[in-house]
Amino acid sequence: MRLKILHFADLHLGVESYGRLDPATGLSSRLGDFLRVFDEVVDYALENKVDLVIFCGDAYKSREPTPTQQREFARRINRLASNGIAVFLLVGNHDLPTAIGKATTTEIFDTLAIKNVYVSSRPDIYRIKTNSGLVQVASLPWPRRGLLLSKEETKNLDFNQIKQKLEAALTRIISVHAGRLDPALPAILAAHVWVTGAKTGSERMITIGQDHALLPGNVANPAFDYIALGHIHKHQVVSSNPPAVYAGSLERLDFSEEADEKGFYMVEIEPDKEVGQRRVSFAFYPVSARRFLTINVGLEAGDTDPTATVLRAIAPQAGKVKDAIVRLQLSLPERMPALIRDSDLRDALKEAYYVTIAREIQQEARLRLGNWTAEELTPLDALKTYLATKKLSPDRAKALLEYAQGLIDDQAR
């Protein structure tokens, strides 16, 4: 039978940037944004009778989520599982505890042995029964270095050498997984990992250069029908044969993701007449993530009514402002900020969900040497002007200028 799989990742419940505190609940309004798009995923899976939902890591922003965040996540997982949909939860880097003895953020599902829910915190192969038959899911969660590399292996190694050993260990795990698969059954690799060449989103600000990274060819092993990836927030296909795909984050986290479309992937695996031969198709489905909008305005020194100039720049964007998180970026001369009426700007943006106004002040050249600025003078002319203000004797000033000229000439050689 045709197998229908929904692939999503990087939910990051708990991100509160650009939100407001709801006085009735004490919760950030942004929690509602993240739960709303999560609901879209769950609703789609139920309405379209999906066989398997694969979540590729980072359920929460924090490694120690609040009980409310855990409750809301569990409610939605339970909706899927209780309606006969198998759910596979992969542990990402944000799901790992801060100490070895602590549980991962999704481990509770495993502990309670919730029917139809599978949790992977260590590399393994799972044979999952779905409404359309068995499917194999090979897992590559975010690694705990101590589980893959011994102290002896990392002794006297620097950071880059340890990272290389870790990358080699992860590559071996994928190869071992591939060798253990039953070729008669559909096979998925679910991995929370950085693949080299992937286009990054907001996560690059805190992880680039620090993460281990695997080559696309080492991840896209032909033994798998589909490679479901998590960790990178921009949805993309990093390999086509077999498809290795980042679902991206479900909601925009900051302005670095302003232009990114958010959503999930639907994957269909259909068996061919020959045993072990399967046709795979996949497509991206967007969700209604909160829109981000940047409005850039440059102001000139001679502008007598800069507020009106900014309002004219906002006007063409009026249709995009409603319910968006808006960043108004002003580039303006140094003495102008006092002339701008913030209340008028915020009134023009009142239909936005959230507004932030940033100012980039253009530094003006300062008059320090009479009628000249330092930027307009050669070093020797600047010295002449300076010495003139010190009322030195002509002979003393001449000697200093000759000495300065000698230094300039030496430097020129």
Sequence and secondary structure as in RCSB ss.txt:
>XXXX:A:sequence
MRLKILHFADLHLGVESYGRLDPATGLSSRLGDFLRVFDEVVDYALENKVDLVIFCGDAYKSREPTPTQQREFAR
RINRLASNGIAVFLLVGNHDLPTAIGKATTTEIFDTLAIKNVYVSSRPDIYRIKTNSGLVQVASLPWPRRGLLLS
KEETKNLDFNQIKQKLEAALTRIISVHAGRLDPALPAILAAHVWVTGAKTGSERMITIGQDHALLPGNVANPAFD
YIALGHIHKHQVVSSNPPAVYAGSLERLDFSEEADEKGFYMVEIEPDKEVGQRRVSFAFYPVSARRFLTINVGLE
AGDTDPTATVLRAIAPQAGKVKDAIVRLQLSLPERMPALIRDSDLRDALKEAYYVTIAREIQQEARLRLGNWTAE
ELTPLDALKTYLATKKLSPDRAKALLEYAQGLIDDQAR
>XXXX:A:secstr
  EEEEEE    BT  TT  B TTT  BHHHHHHHHHHHHHHHHHHHTT SEEEE S  BSSSS  HHHHHHHHH
HHHHHHHTT EEEEE  GGGS SSTTS  TTHHHHHTT TTEEEESS EEEEEEETTEEEEEEEE    HHHHS 
HHHHTT  HHHHHHHHHHHHHHHHHHHHHH  TTS EEEEEE EETT    TTHHHHTTTS EE HHHHS TT S
EEEEES SS EEEEETTEEEE   SS  SGGGTT   EEEEEEEEE SSTT EEEEEEEEE     EEEEEEE  
TT S HHHHHHHHHGGGHHHHTT EEEEEEEEETT GGG  HHHHHHHTTTSSEEEEEEEEE    EEETTEEGG
GS HHHHHHHHHHHTT  HHHHHHHHHHHHHHHHHHH 
